[in-house]
Amino acid sequence: MADVIYLDNNATTRVADEVVDAMMPFFTELYGNPSSMHTFGGQVGHYLKLARSQVAEFLGAQPDEIIFTACGTEGDNTAIHSAFKSQPYKKHAITTKVEHPAVMSLFKEYEKHGYQVTWLDVDGEGRLDLNALKASIRPDTALISTMWANNETGVVFPVEEIADIAKAHGVLYHIDAVQAVGKTEIDLSKLPADYLVLSGHKLHAPKGVGALYVRKGAPFVPLLIGGHQEKGRRSGTENIASIVGLGKALTLFHPKEDAPKIAALRDKLENALLAQIPNSRLNGAKDERLDNTTNISFKHVEGEAILMLMSQLGICASSGSACASGSLDPSHVLRAMGVPFTFAHGSIRFSLSRYTTEAEINRVIEAMPPIISRLRQLSPFHD
Amino acid sequence: MWDYTEKVMEHFLAPKNAGEIESPDAVGEVGSIACGDALKLTLKLDENERILDAKFKTFGCASAIASSSVLTELIKGKTLDEAAQVTNREIAEALGGLPEEKMHCSVMGQEALEAAIKSYREKGHPDAAPNAQLHTEGRIVCKCFGVTDATIKNAIRENNLHTVEDVIHFTKAGGSCGQCQGEIAEILREVLGESAIKIGAPETDVQKPKKPLSNLQRMQLIEQVVAEVIRPHLVADGGDIELVDIDRTEVTISLHGACGSCPISDFTLKDFVERVLREKVDPQITVVEQKDEQ
């Protein structure tokens, strides 16, 4: 498709050209297995080691604290299972109402098996109440699990403060940082979290690879049992090409240059849409967000219909509407924030990347007002 | 991404008869903004109740807008009596089909039409509400979306639905908090119980005897009905039944395969085996299931 304007980078990202180049040899001449005894296979292990140190360096961690996984979901699942299985006498966990399904669904599964989970509320702008977090810690709390940044609104949680609270109470802390890595500064040498999860395809590496950080000394119970790969912590022959791609992708981030540019384009888009389209509102705390995300609701119109009309013009975004989610309820994140139904069904998330251009943003600013007014003319609720 | 047909996209991108008729003869409004879709249908009629004009306003996704648009095309020129025959299936078919999860959009179209006809018919009555809401008929089953048992039963019959999931796709009932799914299963049992008998029983030669049965006769007849009526039915669904024991009117059976492990096998047992045996053999019969040891 020509002329696609891709503003759906929280869903997935374009693989950087440099990443593709770095990966190619591992599909062709360097096809060996790093576990092999011969030099041909063994040389591949060198690249595995390099990728591990690239990830570790990016996070401010040690290489042996990094375990490669297949996706963010695997990282989240492994961390949560580890916390519960290593402390069988502790049957309580604390999380939030706005987590990604990779976390939420697993905790709901544990609830069915006798575990108790405290689901923390967020306020109207998607923020956590840390006093409520402190108050919910119990002697049998095995784990606190929160996202770093919300995929739908971009709202960032105060992970440093949460980590301090967890540490002070001797509770393990797992961070789902899938949306945060590459978009905000992360330094695990200063952040006492026990587990942190990232996913390659959100940061211009391919789908099918991720990483789980496990702080040295934090309890760990593997999810996949088998061979000795990843020191027995994640068995299965390594997805070398993608792991190399993930390491390479992390070397391409230049937050000091990219972040202000992305934020400026995001703000331009957001301000223009809110100003030009009446009865629109911003969802999420304006000043506590990722630089690349804006979530805007248009009253009295439905998100999937908006997306379909945008798609006709090659513009890609996401919606928290019921129909777009494939369920019958609007986004659990917007509902937890108390966004009224008149707005929740008409929410659109725009998420930018370093590849987003000003020309693209200008085209979206031009395209959106007619789309919304066209659907409002069809809506029985709109005068 | 939904797999919409070209026809759906055509009606979504260039809807027919969008808008609202001024001083309409009939108005049907269904859905709500909380539900995520809503439709207001306005009709202009001639003196013979023929639909001269139909317009819609819809809040909803692409398939909701397309369903509303095609509905107005289907009913224009029809009399109200003719229009009343339009089913949600016809709406979906006119669009070249809808994704299963979106079938409720076609049901919404049909409901708006029913509501409009009702509003017109009740207009003469002083106590009639100005905008008859279809959902006031029957008992509310799904509190999230305000769906009544009448709507659910109607959808099951007209679309030959068999599972709770089907009902969610067609009516949205049970698709939010899920609390009413047990009740929906009950309704399915109630409605399908009837048709299950109709499918299995009348096509066979096994006739219910007129005279009281001897023990031996009863046992033979039970064996015959199980072998010729009930078993083929279960086998067709991937299951099987074994007759374990007959103690006067108490029949012990064992279910295998898909039936034995199926969570709704209680339904198969009680509502199907027992009802068939009662109808064909003896109304006193009770059926007991012997569970396989595992």
Interface residues (C-beta under 8 A of the other chain):
Chain A: H300 V301 E302 E304 A305 M308 L309 Q312 S321 A322 C323 A324 G326 S327 L328 D329 P330 F341 T342 H345 Q377 L378 S379 P380 F381
Chain B: W2 F12 L13 P15 A18 E20 E29 I33 A34 G36 D37 A38 L39 K40 K57 T58 F59 G60 C61 A62 S63 A64 I65 E101 K102 C144 F145 I168 K172 G175 S176
